[in-house]
Amino acid sequence: MPAPPPCTPPAPHVLRDYALLADGHRGALLGPDGDLVWMCAPRWDSDAVLAALIGGPGWYSVTPTVPHVPSGRYEEGGLIRRSRWTTRRGVVECREALARPGRPDRAVLLRRILAVEGRAELAVSVHLAGGFGTSRTPPPVRDDAGRWSLRTGPLHGLLTGLPDARPGPCGGLHAVLRLPAGAQHDLVLDLGERAPDAPSDPDRAWAATEAAWAADVPGSAAFAGLPGGRDARHAHAVLTGLTGPDGGTVAAATTSLPEQAEQGRNYDYRYVWIRDQAYIGQAFAAAGPHPVLAGSARFVAARLLADGPRLAPAYTVRGEPVPDLRSLELPGYPGGFDVVGNRVRRQFQLDVFGESLLLFAAAAEHGLLDADGRRAAGIAADAIAARHGDPDAGIWEIHPDRWTHSRLTCAAGLRAAAAALHRPDWLPLAERLTARALVDSRHPSGRWQRSPTDPAVDAALLLPALRGAVPADAPPSRATLAAVLSDLADDHFCYRFRHRPGPLADAEGAFLLCGFLVALSLHRQHRLPEAYRWFERNRAACGPAGLYAEEYDVALRQLRGNLPQAFVHAVLLETATRLAEPPDRS
């Protein structure tokens, strides 16, 4: 057995190279060399136990000991990843997953190593570091069966499959695995708030995980008629993995990864945004009834019933307030930060009430809105009536203003809910909101402008026509799309708005959400070849694992922001579904 390796965390990779493992309760980021460098446990918003991604301690690596070329793929219809390394000796794979169905109190990391061609030799290194590395981590202890008991802060771990590992000088466990050609070897890490009574059986855990993904993600035939059907199915799987048992979907699995945006900068996305939840529900509704749509409506309804007109823009997956910002005093991912928490908890965002109504209407149309959802819709409508004149932070979470997008989104929500919930009494307010916007927020050129006092173009103003605040062929809708294409588009990518004169890319990356909104808008206006061109261009802005971030650096062809960004996967899924329909039906 060679000496344990130095206590150096894995080197970072560009964001496009990472893959996601997720079970609904938590997620892990996996690098191309077999390094798990990010996982919070037991929940999405818990402290990280693997924090090497942002410069902290904590990683779990399974890596060939010889030079290798990495690649990998997801098995169809889920988040079971097959890391693959080609060496001069042959080919070795590692099948990786967070076991499903997920448990709130226990994560199970499954890693099955396969010597596909030739002999395989891999270095294994396990460093758990709870509390982003601040928790006490006593030395691991091996029992007579060769199983290792691990402890870090409040978390207990049990590792099987490495009986010959050795504790390292900086903690953790290290081993070298040697497999003959054709052999396989299982590693299982159980991690929870209580010491596991017994280790998870790998064969049973793999079988249950495969069955759970098969049950939750429709087969390939359901996506066969969609443009980009394979990516749409993968987006479905990503959103399923990011969605907790109470219906809330975290915006992303990570915090503090580098963005380029000058305005509306955020840090920690491990929470559930009401707006994003509505986008996710709309995406699933486009294809028909689905449990994720029902769960989205259930989560948002519970928040409205609890908080009423004081609805926050975001919550934890358990419906609790998002914590305030704090620094971790870590180096951060290169170019990024070391911040957890989010300032969004102190913002008022008017549009979330309109988005909630759009979500409830979609759920009702599919028979998935219960009595609580109907009561919550009434609360949202009342909140719009009471607060539509208040300045808000808007979709981009910046300085307060009377944002046109927010008011028109509320009009769209009122219209949709009035029809779906048989509440015609909500229509007059929708009419007043639209009429007022036509008076104070229609630019002299005929398009929508950002607010009564801000005449600029904003890609978010494509949404009112898509959601029914105004017809897609109305003059303001056509003029707004023309202005976005003229002022905010570059090489079939779209930016949110202009921060200042000069090249758009100097201020921020292209926003993939906006690119897909352009595709949807072109489709609604019967410009089908252009719609497909925009869809395909933005669909390509991902890494080998098919994951999307919020921004895309067009010049460097790199992802920017936390990973994976749920609302981008949602709007990709919706766009693929809508493009397969005649424009008048979408």
C-alpha positions as CSV (number, residue, x, y, z in Angstrom):
1,M,0.0,0.0,0.0
2,P,1.5,3.4,-1.0
3,A,1.8,6.2,1.5
4,P,-1.4,8.3,1.8
5,P,-1.6,11.2,-0.6
6,P,-1.1,14.7,0.6
7,C,-3.9,16.5,2.2
8,T,-4.7,18.6,-0.8
9,P,-8.3,18.9,-2.1
10,P,-9.0,18.2,-5.8
11,A,-8.2,21.0,-8.1
12,P,-11.2,22.9,-9.5
13,H,-12.5,22.4,-13.0
14,V,-14.5,24.8,-15.2
15,L,-18.2,24.6,-14.2
16,R,-19.3,22.9,-17.4
17,D,-17.3,19.8,-16.4
18,Y,-19.3,19.0,-13.3
19,A,-22.2,16.6,-13.1
20,L,-25.0,16.4,-10.5
21,L,-26.1,13.6,-8.3
22,A,-29.4,14.2,-6.4
23,D,-32.1,12.5,-4.5
24,G,-34.6,15.3,-3.8
25,H,-33.3,16.0,-0.3
26,R,-29.7,17.0,-1.2
27,G,-27.3,17.0,-4.1
28,A,-23.6,16.4,-4.9
29,L,-21.4,17.8,-7.6
30,L,-19.1,15.4,-9.3
31,G,-15.9,16.4,-11.2
32,P,-14.6,14.6,-14.3
33,D,-11.8,12.9,-12.4
34,G,-14.2,11.2,-10.0
35,D,-14.0,13.9,-7.3
36,L,-17.2,14.6,-5.3
37,V,-16.4,18.1,-4.2
38,W,-19.8,19.5,-3.0
39,M,-22.6,18.1,-0.8
40,C,-24.7,19.6,1.9
41,A,-26.3,17.2,4.4
42,P,-28.8,16.3,5.5
43,R,-30.7,18.9,3.5
44,W,-30.0,21.2,0.6
45,D,-29.5,24.2,2.8
46,S,-27.5,22.4,5.5
47,D,-23.8,23.1,6.0
48,A,-21.6,21.4,3.5
49,V,-19.8,18.2,4.4
50,L,-18.0,18.3,1.1
51,A,-16.9,21.8,0.3
52,A,-13.8,21.5,-1.8
53,L,-15.7,23.2,-4.7
54,I,-15.5,26.5,-2.9
55,G,-12.0,26.0,-1.5
56,G,-13.0,24.3,1.8
57,P,-12.2,20.9,3.1
58,G,-14.3,17.9,2.3
59,W,-14.1,15.6,-0.8
60,Y,-14.6,12.0,-1.8
61,S,-12.5,10.9,-4.7
62,V,-12.3,7.8,-6.8
63,T,-9.6,8.4,-9.5
64,P,-7.4,6.3,-11.7
65,T,-3.8,6.3,-10.5
66,V,-2.4,6.6,-14.0
67,P,-2.8,9.3,-16.7
68,H,-6.3,9.1,-18.1
69,V,-8.8,10.9,-20.4
70,P,-12.1,11.5,-18.5
71,S,-15.6,11.3,-20.0
72,G,-19.0,10.2,-18.8
73,R,-22.7,10.1,-19.3
74,Y,-26.0,9.8,-17.5
75,E,-28.0,6.7,-17.9
76,E,-31.2,7.7,-19.7
77,G,-34.1,8.9,-17.6
78,G,-32.3,9.8,-14.3
79,L,-29.3,11.1,-12.5
80,I,-27.3,7.9,-12.4
81,R,-23.9,8.9,-13.7
82,R,-21.3,6.7,-15.3
83,S,-17.8,8.3,-15.0
84,R,-15.5,6.8,-17.6
85,W,-11.7,7.0,-17.8
86,T,-9.6,5.7,-20.7
87,T,-6.0,4.9,-19.7
88,R,-3.1,3.3,-21.6
89,R,-4.1,0.1,-19.7
90,G,-7.7,0.1,-20.7
91,V,-11.1,1.5,-19.6
92,V,-12.6,1.9,-16.2
93,E,-16.0,3.2,-15.2
94,C,-17.6,4.3,-11.9
95,R,-21.4,4.1,-11.7
96,E,-22.5,6.8,-9.3
97,A,-25.7,8.0,-7.6
98,L,-27.4,9.3,-4.5
99,A,-29.7,6.4,-3.6
100,R,-33.4,6.9,-4.2
101,P,-36.0,7.1,-2.9
102,G,-34.2,9.7,-0.8
103,R,-34.6,9.8,3.0
104,P,-34.7,13.1,4.9
105,D,-32.4,11.8,7.6
106,R,-29.9,9.8,5.6
107,A,-27.9,10.2,2.4
108,V,-26.6,7.1,0.7
109,L,-23.8,7.6,-1.9
110,L,-23.4,4.6,-4.2
111,R,-20.2,4.1,-6.3
112,R,-19.8,0.9,-8.3
113,I,-16.4,0.6,-10.0
114,L,-16.2,-1.5,-13.2
115,A,-12.9,-2.6,-14.9
116,V,-14.4,-2.5,-18.4
117,E,-11.2,-3.2,-20.4
118,G,-8.0,-4.3,-18.8
119,R,-6.9,-4.0,-15.2
120,A,-7.9,-1.0,-13.1
121,E,-6.1,0.8,-10.3
122,L,-7.8,3.7,-8.5
123,A,-7.0,5.9,-5.6
124,V,-9.8,6.4,-3.2
125,S,-9.8,9.4,-0.7
126,V,-12.6,10.2,1.7
127,H,-12.5,13.4,3.6
128,L,-15.7,14.4,5.4
129,A,-15.7,17.9,6.9
130,G,-19.0,19.0,8.4
131,G,-19.9,22.6,9.0
132,F,-18.0,23.8,5.9
133,G,-14.9,22.4,7.6
134,T,-15.5,23.9,11.1
135,S,-16.9,20.8,12.7
136,R,-14.8,18.5,14.9
137,T,-13.9,15.4,12.9
138,P,-12.5,12.6,15.0
139,P,-10.4,9.8,13.4
140,P,-12.3,7.1,11.6
141,V,-12.7,3.7,13.3
142,R,-12.8,0.3,11.6
143,D,-14.9,-2.6,12.9
144,D,-14.1,-6.3,12.6
145,A,-16.1,-6.5,9.4
146,G,-13.9,-3.9,7.7
147,R,-16.5,-1.1,7.8
148,W,-15.4,2.4,8.7
149,S,-17.4,4.6,11.2
150,L,-17.0,8.3,10.4
151,R,-18.0,11.3,12.4
152,T,-18.0,15.0,11.5
153,G,-20.0,17.4,13.6
154,P,-23.6,16.2,13.9
155,L,-23.2,13.7,11.1
156,H,-22.4,10.0,11.3
157,G,-21.1,8.0,8.4
158,L,-20.6,4.4,7.6
159,L,-18.3,3.4,4.7
160,T,-18.2,-0.1,3.3
161,G,-16.0,-1.5,0.6
162,L,-12.6,-0.2,1.8
163,P,-11.5,-2.6,4.5
164,D,-7.8,-1.9,3.7
165,A,-8.0,1.9,3.8
166,R,-5.6,3.8,6.0
167,P,-6.3,7.0,8.0
168,G,-4.4,9.9,6.6
169,P,-2.3,12.4,8.6
170,C,-5.0,15.1,8.0
171,G,-7.9,12.9,8.7
172,G,-9.9,11.0,6.2
173,L,-9.3,7.6,4.6
174,H,-7.0,6.6,1.7
175,A,-6.8,3.4,-0.3
176,V,-5.7,2.0,-3.6
177,L,-8.1,-0.4,-5.3
178,R,-6.9,-2.9,-7.8
179,L,-9.4,-4.7,-10.0
180,P,-8.7,-7.5,-12.6
181,A,-10.3,-7.0,-16.0
182,G,-14.1,-7.4,-15.9
183,A,-14.4,-7.1,-12.1
184,Q,-16.6,-4.7,-10.2
185,H,-16.4,-3.3,-6.7
186,D,-18.9,-1.4,-4.6
187,L,-18.4,1.5,-2.3
188,V,-21.3,2.6,-0.2
189,L,-21.3,5.7,2.1
190,D,-24.3,6.0,4.5
191,L,-24.4,9.5,6.0
192,G,-27.0,10.8,8.5
193,E,-27.8,12.6,11.7
194,R,-27.9,9.2,13.5
195,A,-25.4,6.4,13.3
196,P,-26.7,3.9,10.7
197,D,-27.8,0.6,12.3
198,A,-26.5,-1.3,9.3
199,P,-24.9,-0.5,6.0
200,S,-27.1,-0.2,2.9
201,D,-26.9,-3.2,0.7
202,P,-25.5,-2.1,-2.7
203,D,-27.6,-4.4,-4.9
204,R,-30.8,-3.5,-3.2
205,A,-30.0,0.2,-3.2
206,W,-29.1,0.2,-6.9
207,A,-32.3,-1.6,-7.7
208,A,-34.4,0.8,-5.7
209,T,-32.7,3.8,-7.3
210,E,-33.2,2.5,-10.8
211,A,-36.9,1.8,-10.0
212,A,-37.4,5.3,-8.5
213,W,-36.0,7.1,-11.5
214,A,-38.1,4.9,-13.9
215,A,-41.2,5.7,-11.9
216,D,-40.6,9.5,-11.8
217,V,-39.3,10.2,-15.3
218,P,-41.4,9.2,-18.3
219,G,-39.8,6.9,-20.9
220,S,-38.2,8.2,-24.1
221,A,-41.4,7.7,-26.1
222,A,-43.0,10.6,-24.2
223,F,-40.3,12.9,-25.6
224,A,-39.8,11.4,-29.0
225,G,-41.8,14.1,-30.8
226,L,-40.1,17.0,-29.1
227,P,-37.2,19.0,-30.5
228,G,-34.3,18.2,-28.3
229,G,-36.3,15.4,-26.8
230,R,-33.3,13.8,-25.0
231,D,-32.3,17.1,-23.4
232,A,-36.0,17.7,-22.4
233,R,-36.1,14.3,-20.7
234,H,-32.8,15.1,-19.0
235,A,-34.2,18.4,-17.8
236,H,-37.2,16.5,-16.4
237,A,-34.8,14.3,-14.5
238,V,-32.7,17.2,-13.2
239,L,-35.8,19.0,-11.9
240,T,-37.0,15.8,-10.3
241,G,-33.7,15.4,-8.5
242,L,-33.8,19.0,-7.2
243,T,-37.4,18.7,-5.9
244,G,-38.0,17.8,-2.3
245,P,-40.9,15.8,-0.8
246,D,-42.9,18.9,0.1
247,G,-42.9,20.0,-3.6
248,G,-40.3,22.7,-3.4
249,T,-37.5,22.8,-6.0
250,V,-34.2,24.4,-5.0
251,A,-33.0,27.0,-7.5
252,A,-29.6,25.3,-7.7
253,A,-27.5,22.8,-5.7
254,T,-24.7,25.3,-4.9
255,T,-23.7,28.6,-3.5
256,S,-21.1,31.3,-4.4
257,L,-20.2,30.1,-7.9
258,P,-19.1,33.0,-10.0
259,E,-21.6,35.1,-12.0
260,Q,-20.8,38.0,-14.3
261,A,-23.9,40.1,-13.6
262,E,-23.3,43.6,-12.4
263,Q,-26.9,44.0,-11.1
264,G,-29.0,41.6,-9.1
265,R,-26.0,39.6,-8.0
266,N,-26.8,36.7,-5.8
267,Y,-24.8,34.0,-4.0
268,D,-26.7,31.1,-2.4
269,Y,-29.3,29.4,-4.5
270,R,-30.0,26.4,-2.3
271,Y,-33.5,27.7,-1.6
272,V,-36.9,27.6,-3.3
273,W,-37.9,30.7,-5.2
274,I,-41.6,31.2,-5.6
275,R,-41.2,32.5,-9.1
276,D,-38.9,29.6,-10.1
277,Q,-41.4,27.2,-8.7
278,A,-44.1,28.7,-10.9
279,Y,-41.9,28.4,-13.9
280,I,-41.3,24.7,-13.1
281,G,-45.0,24.1,-12.6
282,Q,-45.7,25.7,-16.0
283,A,-43.1,23.6,-17.7
284,F,-44.6,20.4,-16.4
285,A,-48.1,21.6,-17.1
286,A,-47.3,22.1,-20.8
287,A,-46.9,18.3,-21.1
288,G,-49.9,17.4,-19.0
289,P,-50.6,16.5,-15.3
290,H,-47.6,15.5,-13.3
291,P,-46.8,15.2,-9.6
292,V,-44.2,17.9,-9.8
293,L,-46.9,20.3,-11.0
294,A,-49.1,19.3,-8.0
295,G,-46.2,19.6,-5.6
296,S,-45.3,23.0,-6.9
297,A,-48.8,24.3,-6.4
298,R,-48.9,22.7,-2.9
299,F,-45.6,24.3,-1.8
300,V,-46.6,27.8,-3.0
301,A,-50.1,27.5,-1.6
302,A,-48.7,26.6,1.9
303,R,-46.5,29.7,1.8
304,L,-49.3,32.0,0.9
305,L,-51.6,30.5,3.5
306,A,-48.9,31.1,6.1
307,D,-47.6,34.5,5.1
308,G,-50.4,36.1,3.0
309,P,-49.5,39.5,1.5
310,R,-46.1,39.2,3.2
311,L,-45.1,36.3,1.0
312,A,-41.3,36.2,0.7
313,P,-39.7,35.7,-2.7
314,A,-37.9,32.5,-1.4
315,Y,-37.9,29.9,1.4
316,T,-36.0,26.9,2.4
317,V,-37.2,23.5,1.2
318,R,-39.1,23.1,4.5
319,G,-40.9,26.5,4.1
320,E,-38.7,28.4,6.6
321,P,-37.2,31.8,6.1
322,V,-34.0,32.1,4.1
323,P,-31.1,32.9,6.4
324,D,-29.2,36.2,6.1
325,L,-25.9,36.4,4.3
326,R,-22.8,35.3,6.1
327,S,-19.2,34.7,5.0
328,L,-17.6,31.3,5.5
329,E,-14.0,32.6,5.4
330,L,-13.1,30.2,2.7
331,P,-11.1,30.9,-0.5
332,G,-14.2,30.3,-2.7
333,Y,-14.3,28.8,-6.2
334,P,-11.9,30.8,-8.4
335,G,-13.6,34.0,-9.2
336,G,-16.4,33.3,-6.9
337,F,-17.3,33.9,-3.2
338,D,-17.7,32.1,0.1
339,V,-21.2,33.3,1.1
340,V,-24.2,31.5,2.3
341,G,-27.7,32.9,2.9
342,N,-29.5,35.3,0.7
343,R,-30.6,38.9,1.0
344,V,-33.8,38.1,-1.0
345,R,-35.6,37.5,2.3
346,R,-35.9,41.3,2.8
347,Q,-37.3,42.1,-0.7
348,F,-40.8,42.6,-1.8
349,Q,-41.4,41.1,-5.3
350,L,-44.9,41.9,-6.6
351,D,-44.7,39.5,-9.6
352,V,-44.6,36.4,-7.3
353,F,-48.3,36.9,-6.6
354,G,-49.1,36.8,-10.3
355,E,-46.8,33.9,-10.9
356,S,-48.6,32.0,-8.1
357,L,-51.9,32.6,-9.8
358,L,-50.5,31.3,-13.1
359,L,-49.3,28.2,-11.3
360,F,-52.6,27.6,-9.6
361,A,-54.5,28.1,-12.9
362,A,-52.3,25.5,-14.6
363,A,-52.8,23.1,-11.7
364,A,-56.5,23.6,-11.8
365,E,-56.7,23.0,-15.5
366,H,-55.2,19.5,-14.9
367,G,-57.4,18.8,-11.9
368,L,-54.4,19.1,-9.5
369,L,-55.5,22.1,-7.3
370,D,-56.9,21.3,-3.9
371,A,-59.0,23.4,-1.6
372,D,-55.9,25.0,0.0
373,G,-54.7,26.0,-3.4
374,R,-58.0,27.7,-4.1
375,R,-57.8,29.6,-0.8
376,A,-54.2,30.6,-1.6
377,A,-55.3,31.9,-5.0
378,G,-57.7,34.2,-3.2
379,I,-55.0,35.5,-0.9
380,A,-52.7,36.2,-3.9
381,A,-55.5,38.1,-5.7
382,D,-56.2,40.2,-2.6
383,A,-52.4,40.9,-2.2
384,I,-52.3,42.1,-5.8
385,A,-55.3,44.4,-5.2
386,A,-53.6,45.8,-2.1
387,R,-50.0,46.1,-3.2
388,H,-49.9,46.6,-7.0
389,G,-49.0,50.2,-6.6
390,D,-46.0,49.5,-4.4
391,P,-42.4,49.6,-5.8
392,D,-40.9,46.1,-5.8
393,A,-37.5,44.5,-6.5
394,G,-38.8,42.8,-9.6
395,I,-37.8,39.6,-11.4
396,W,-34.1,40.7,-11.5
397,E,-34.1,41.4,-7.7
398,I,-32.6,44.9,-8.0
399,H,-33.6,48.4,-6.8
400,P,-37.3,49.0,-6.1
401,D,-39.4,50.5,-8.9
402,R,-42.9,50.0,-10.4
403,W,-41.6,47.4,-12.8
404,T,-43.8,46.8,-15.8
405,H,-43.1,43.1,-15.8
406,S,-44.3,42.7,-12.3
407,R,-47.6,44.5,-12.9
408,L,-48.3,42.7,-16.2
409,T,-47.4,39.3,-14.6
410,C,-50.1,40.0,-12.0
411,A,-52.6,40.9,-14.8
412,A,-51.7,37.6,-16.5
413,G,-52.2,35.6,-13.3
414,L,-55.5,37.2,-12.6
415,R,-56.8,36.5,-16.1
416,A,-55.7,32.8,-16.0
417,A,-57.0,32.2,-12.5
418,A,-60.3,33.9,-13.2
419,A,-60.9,31.5,-16.1
420,A,-59.6,28.3,-14.4
421,L,-61.1,29.0,-10.9
422,H,-64.3,30.6,-12.2
423,R,-63.6,34.0,-10.5
424,P,-64.8,36.6,-13.1
425,D,-64.6,39.2,-10.3
426,W,-60.8,39.2,-10.7
427,L,-60.9,40.3,-14.3
428,P,-61.6,44.1,-13.7
429,L,-58.3,44.4,-11.7
430,A,-56.4,42.6,-14.5
431,E,-57.9,45.1,-17.0
432,R,-56.9,48.0,-14.8
433,L,-53.4,46.8,-14.4
434,T,-53.0,46.3,-18.2
435,A,-54.6,49.7,-19.0
436,R,-52.3,51.5,-16.6
437,A,-49.3,49.9,-18.0
438,L,-50.4,50.9,-21.5
439,V,-50.6,54.5,-20.2
440,D,-47.4,54.8,-18.2
441,S,-45.1,52.0,-19.4
442,R,-45.5,51.9,-23.2
443,H,-42.5,53.4,-24.9
444,P,-43.0,55.9,-27.7
445,S,-41.8,53.2,-30.1
446,G,-44.8,51.1,-29.1
447,R,-42.9,48.5,-27.0
448,W,-43.0,47.9,-23.3
449,Q,-40.4,49.8,-21.2
450,R,-39.0,48.6,-17.9
451,S,-41.0,51.0,-15.7
452,P,-42.7,54.4,-15.9
453,T,-39.4,56.0,-15.3
454,D,-37.0,53.6,-17.0
455,P,-37.4,53.6,-20.8
456,A,-35.0,50.7,-21.5
457,V,-35.6,47.4,-23.1
458,D,-35.9,44.3,-20.9
459,A,-36.1,40.7,-22.0
460,A,-38.4,39.9,-19.1
461,L,-41.1,41.9,-20.9
462,L,-41.5,39.0,-23.4
463,L,-43.3,37.1,-20.6
464,P,-46.6,39.1,-20.5
465,A,-47.5,38.0,-24.0
466,L,-46.4,34.4,-23.3
467,R,-48.5,34.2,-20.1
468,G,-51.6,36.0,-21.4
469,A,-51.5,39.5,-20.0
470,V,-51.8,40.7,-23.6
471,P,-52.2,38.8,-26.9
472,A,-49.0,37.6,-28.5
473,D,-49.9,39.4,-31.7
474,A,-50.8,42.7,-30.0
475,P,-48.7,45.7,-31.1
476,P,-46.8,46.0,-27.8
477,S,-45.9,42.3,-27.9
478,R,-44.5,42.5,-31.5
479,A,-42.7,45.7,-30.8
480,T,-41.1,44.3,-27.6
481,L,-39.9,41.2,-29.3
482,A,-38.4,43.4,-32.1
483,A,-36.6,45.6,-29.6
484,V,-35.2,42.6,-27.7
485,L,-33.9,41.1,-30.9
486,S,-32.4,44.5,-31.9
487,D,-30.9,45.6,-28.6
488,L,-30.3,42.6,-26.4
489,A,-29.5,39.7,-28.8
490,D,-26.0,38.6,-29.9
491,D,-25.5,35.5,-32.0
492,H,-28.8,34.0,-31.0
493,F,-28.1,34.5,-27.3
494,C,-30.0,37.1,-25.2
495,Y,-29.1,39.4,-22.4
496,R,-31.5,40.7,-19.7
497,F,-31.1,44.4,-20.2
498,R,-28.3,46.9,-20.9
499,H,-26.4,47.9,-17.8
500,R,-24.5,50.7,-19.6
501,P,-23.4,51.6,-23.2
502,G,-21.0,49.2,-24.9
503,P,-20.9,45.5,-25.6
504,L,-23.5,43.5,-23.7
505,A,-21.1,40.9,-22.7
506,D,-18.9,43.4,-20.8
507,A,-21.5,43.6,-18.1
508,E,-22.9,40.1,-17.8
509,G,-23.2,36.7,-19.5
510,A,-26.1,35.9,-21.8
511,F,-29.1,34.7,-19.7
512,L,-30.3,31.3,-21.0
513,L,-33.7,31.9,-19.6
514,C,-34.0,34.9,-21.9
515,G,-32.8,33.0,-24.9
516,F,-35.5,30.4,-24.5
517,L,-38.1,33.2,-23.9
518,V,-37.1,34.6,-27.3
519,A,-37.7,31.1,-28.9
520,L,-41.1,30.9,-27.3
521,S,-42.0,34.4,-28.4
522,L,-41.0,33.8,-32.0
523,H,-43.1,30.6,-31.9
524,R,-46.1,32.4,-30.7
525,Q,-45.7,34.9,-33.5
526,H,-45.5,32.1,-36.1
527,R,-41.8,32.7,-36.9
528,L,-41.0,29.0,-36.6
529,P,-37.6,28.7,-38.3
530,E,-36.3,31.5,-36.1
531,A,-37.8,29.9,-33.0
532,Y,-36.1,26.6,-33.7
533,R,-32.8,28.4,-34.3
534,W,-32.9,30.2,-31.0
535,F,-33.9,27.0,-29.2
536,E,-31.1,25.0,-30.6
537,R,-28.5,27.7,-29.9
538,N,-29.4,28.0,-26.3
539,R,-29.9,24.3,-25.8
540,A,-26.3,23.8,-26.8
541,A,-25.1,26.1,-24.0
542,C,-24.4,23.3,-21.5
543,G,-21.5,21.1,-20.5
544,P,-21.0,17.4,-21.2
545,A,-23.3,16.5,-18.3
546,G,-26.2,18.5,-19.9
547,L,-26.4,20.9,-17.0
548,Y,-27.2,24.6,-17.4
549,A,-26.2,27.6,-15.3
550,E,-28.0,30.9,-15.2
551,E,-25.5,32.7,-17.5
552,Y,-23.4,31.7,-20.5
553,D,-20.2,33.4,-21.4
554,V,-20.5,33.5,-25.2
555,A,-16.9,34.4,-25.9
556,L,-15.3,31.8,-23.6
557,R,-18.1,29.2,-24.1
558,Q,-18.3,28.7,-20.3
559,L,-21.1,28.5,-17.8
560,R,-21.5,31.2,-15.2
561,G,-23.4,31.0,-11.9
562,N,-24.7,28.4,-9.6
563,L,-25.2,24.9,-10.9
564,P,-27.6,23.5,-12.1
565,Q,-30.0,26.4,-12.5
566,A,-33.5,24.9,-12.1
567,F,-35.4,27.6,-14.0
568,V,-33.3,27.2,-17.1
569,H,-34.0,23.5,-17.2
570,A,-37.7,24.3,-16.7
571,V,-37.9,26.8,-19.5
572,L,-36.0,24.4,-21.8
573,L,-38.5,21.7,-21.0
574,E,-41.4,24.1,-21.6
575,T,-39.9,25.4,-24.9
576,A,-39.3,21.9,-26.3
577,T,-42.9,21.0,-25.5
578,R,-44.4,24.2,-26.9
579,L,-42.4,24.1,-30.1
580,A,-43.9,20.7,-30.9
581,E,-47.4,22.3,-30.8
582,P,-49.1,24.7,-33.3
583,P,-48.4,28.3,-32.2
584,D,-52.1,28.9,-31.5
585,R,-52.3,26.1,-29.0
586,S,-49.2,27.0,-27.0
